[in-house]
Structure formats: structure tokens, C-alpha cells
Amino acid sequence: MTEYLIGIMFHEPEAWKLWSKGIIEDYESSTGLYVEADSLQEAMSWAETVGEKLLKYVNEDDSLNYKELGYYCWHEPNIEESGWSHCLGHFQHVKAGEMPVLENMSTKAYEKWQNENT
């Protein structure tokens, strides 16, 4: 098995509300997840499942549809050049089929981690 760093796009309710009112132009958030899997395709598929769960969790809305909203995941093949070198320690490590702690994937959780690690 190989571990892949996968980027996950989603939105949080506060940014969505501001965007809906025309106050901000960009409402999307992203986070990373290390996924151990037999293939990149398996890792990407699992990350999309996590992305959908994360979107529903942070918005407290089970009706949201990850793909219908245009969200996607991507693979970061060169971790050192990913632009996330400052926060790699924040990302959770899971095996395909294992759900990460969604609460620890929000912007609020990242801010807390950042305060504790800078």
C-alpha cells in the first residue's frame, strides 16, 4: 500500500453565507488527508467519500451533494511543493475505508492547530 496526500475541497457555512450576500468572492475551503490505499484511484475515491461527509458535517446539512456542488479532490504528488508545507502536520492519516475525525478537518480545527504549533 502507498500513502497519498489528497486535497479535498468543500465549503463551511460562515463563508457560504457571506458569499451568498455578495460580501466575499470565494467561499470554498480545502484541506488535506493522507490516504493509504492500494492505488491512487482507491485513495481518490475514498477522499471523495470523506469530502462529502465533511461537507455535510460542517454545514449540519445531510441534503448537500458534494459532486453536484462541483467539489472535487486532487492528488498532491509532490508534497514538498504542494503549498501545504506549513501545515502537513495538521492532516490526518487514514487507510482507505477509515473515516478521519471530521471535527479535526474544519477551519476552526486548523486555526486551533496553528495556534498550538507556531
Secondary structure by P-SEA (a helix, b strand, c coil): ccccbbbbbbccaaaaaaaaacccccccccbbbbbbcccaaaaaaaaaaaaaaaaaaaacccccccccccccccccccccccccccccccbbbbccccccccccccaaaaaaaaaacc
